[in-house]
């Protein structure tokens, strides 16, 4: 049986990072945005989870969440 290399790559989400780090998705969001108080140990756990999953914040989703676009 041949392997289908045309399958889309599964992109990790903020929820995947939260699950791996053992925190809520809001805590992950706070770490990403540098907003609110997050304990240093928790912040490090989230950053480690992001690295493990190769998580990259989605710029388009961030713009939608802010209800503005940098495009003219």
Secondary structure, 3 states (H helix, E strand, C coil): CCCCCCCCCCCCCHHHHHHHHCCCHHHHHHHHHCCCCCCHHHHHHHHHHHHHHCCCCCHHHHHHHHCCCCCC
